[in-house]
């Protein structure tokens, strides 16, 4: 049941990211989903999903360099760092990863774009505008994603994001 739940929400996030990406808007929906999976469930499963979703996204976008699997894996590892050092119980704290995950996913894409096509003032302005928009979106969307997915996980009695720290501490005993 847990794998079906993860596949369903990652599938929805994947399709939404493809749709908004085809319009020219970058929203790291899959990366936020990978982070949720890494915190609420298993980081191993999150790394597998990160590699799969990242490779599929880059292939469908026709990118010559596969950066998304790498950045999604970094997001999964950040999820494990987050749950070990911070509390997942407070919903307001999920704003911080919501802001940092776009940074993890955007910086390598920008570096590649700036390296391959050169750097000009228009690209810098465009990158800063996208950065501000994407970080703001992540700060708003991550708490909403936690609410939605935790409610769905509660209906199926699956691990929740907000109970991850408690589970981690219980497993250490």
C-alpha positions in Angstrom: 0.0 0.0 0.0 2.9 2.4 0.9 4.5 2.0 -2.5 1.2 2.6 -4.3 0.7 5.8 -2.2 4.2 7.0 -3.1 3.7 6.2 -6.8 0.4 8.0 -6.9 1.5 11.3 -5.4 4.8 11.3 -7.2 3.0 10.5 -10.5 0.7 13.5 -9.9 3.6 15.8 -9.1 5.5 14.5 -12.1 2.7 15.2 -14.5 2.1 18.7 -13.0 5.8 19.5 -13.2 5.8 18.5 -16.9 2.7 20.6 -17.6 4.0 23.8 -16.0 7.5 23.1 -17.4 6.1 23.0 -20.9 4.6 26.4 -20.4 8.0 27.7 -19.4 7.6 27.9 -15.6 10.0 25.9 -13.4 8.4 24.5 -10.2 10.3 21.8 -8.4 7.3 19.7 -7.6 9.0 16.3 -7.9 11.9 17.5 -5.7 9.5 18.5 -3.0 7.8 15.1 -3.3 11.1 13.4 -3.0 11.9 15.4 0.1 8.5 14.4 1.6 9.2 10.8 0.9 12.7 11.0 2.4 11.5 12.5 5.6 8.3 10.5 6.0 9.5 7.2 4.8 12.7 5.7 3.6 15.7 7.6 2.2 16.6 4.6 0.1 13.2 4.6 -1.6 13.5 8.4 -2.0 16.9 8.0 -3.7 15.4 5.4 -6.1 12.4 7.7 -6.9 14.7 10.7 -7.3 16.8 8.9 -9.9 13.8 7.6 -11.8 11.8 10.9 -11.7 14.9 13.0 -12.5 16.0 10.8 -15.5 12.4 10.8 -16.8 12.0 14.5 -16.5 15.3 15.3 -18.2 14.6 12.8 -21.0 11.1 14.2 -21.6 12.4 17.8 -21.6 15.1 16.8 -24.0 18.0 18.0 -21.9 21.4 16.9 -23.1 22.9 16.8 -19.6 21.0 14.9 -16.9 21.1 17.2 -13.9 17.7 16.4 -12.3 18.6 12.9 -11.0 21.6 14.4 -9.2 19.7 17.3 -7.7 16.8 15.1 -6.7 19.2 12.7 -4.9 20.7 15.7 -3.1 17.1 16.6 -2.1 16.5 13.1 -0.7 19.8 13.3 1.3 18.8 16.8 2.5 15.5 15.2 3.8 17.5 12.8 5.9 19.7 15.6 7.2 16.6 17.6 8.0 14.8 14.9 9.9 17.9 14.1 12.0 18.6 17.7 12.9 15.3 19.5 12.9 11.7 18.8 14.0 9.1 17.8 11.5 6.2 18.2 13.9 5.8 21.9 13.4 4.3 22.7 10.0 5.8 26.1 9.9 9.3 24.6 9.9 8.6 23.0 6.5 8.8 26.5 5.0 12.6 26.3 5.3 13.0 23.2 3.1 10.4 24.7 0.8 12.8 27.6 0.2 16.0 25.6 0.1 14.9 22.8 -2.3 14.5 25.2 -5.2 18.0 26.4 -4.6 19.3 22.8 -4.7 17.5 22.2 -8.0 18.0 25.5 -9.7 21.7 26.3 -9.1 23.1 23.4 -11.1 20.7 24.2 -14.0 21.8 27.8 -14.0 25.5 27.0 -13.9 25.1 24.7 -16.8 23.0 27.3 -18.7 25.4 30.1 -18.0 28.4 27.9 -18.9 26.9 26.7 -22.2 25.3 29.9 -23.5 27.3 32.6 -21.9 26.3 35.1 -19.3 24.4 38.3 -20.0 22.3 40.8 -18.0 19.0 39.5 -19.3 19.8 35.9 -18.2 20.8 37.2 -14.7 17.6 39.2 -14.4 15.5 36.2 -15.6 17.3 33.8 -13.3 16.8 36.1 -10.3 13.1 36.5 -11.1 12.7 32.7 -11.4 14.6 32.2 -8.2 12.4 34.6 -6.2 9.2 33.1 -7.7 10.3 29.5 -7.2 11.5 30.0 -3.6 8.2 31.7 -2.8 6.3 28.9 -4.4 8.3 26.3 -2.4 7.7 28.1 0.9 4.0 28.1 0.3 3.6 24.7 -1.4 5.7 22.6 1.0 3.4 23.1 4.0 0.4 22.5 1.8 2.0 19.3 0.4 2.7 18.1 4.0 -0.9 18.8 5.0 -2.4 17.0 1.9 -0.1 14.0 2.0 -0.2 13.6 5.8 -4.0 13.5 5.6 -4.0 11.0 2.9 -1.3 8.9 4.7 -3.4 9.0 7.8 -6.4 7.6 6.0 -4.3 4.6 4.9 -2.3 4.3 8.2 1.0 5.1 6.5 4.0 7.0 7.8 3.5 10.7 8.1 5.9 13.6 7.7 4.8 15.2 11.0 5.5 12.0 12.9 8.9 11.3 11.3 11.1 12.7 14.1 9.1 10.7 16.7 9.6 7.5 14.7 13.3 8.2 14.3 13.8 8.7 18.0 11.8 5.5 18.8 13.9 3.4 16.4 17.1 4.6 18.1 16.1 3.1 21.4 
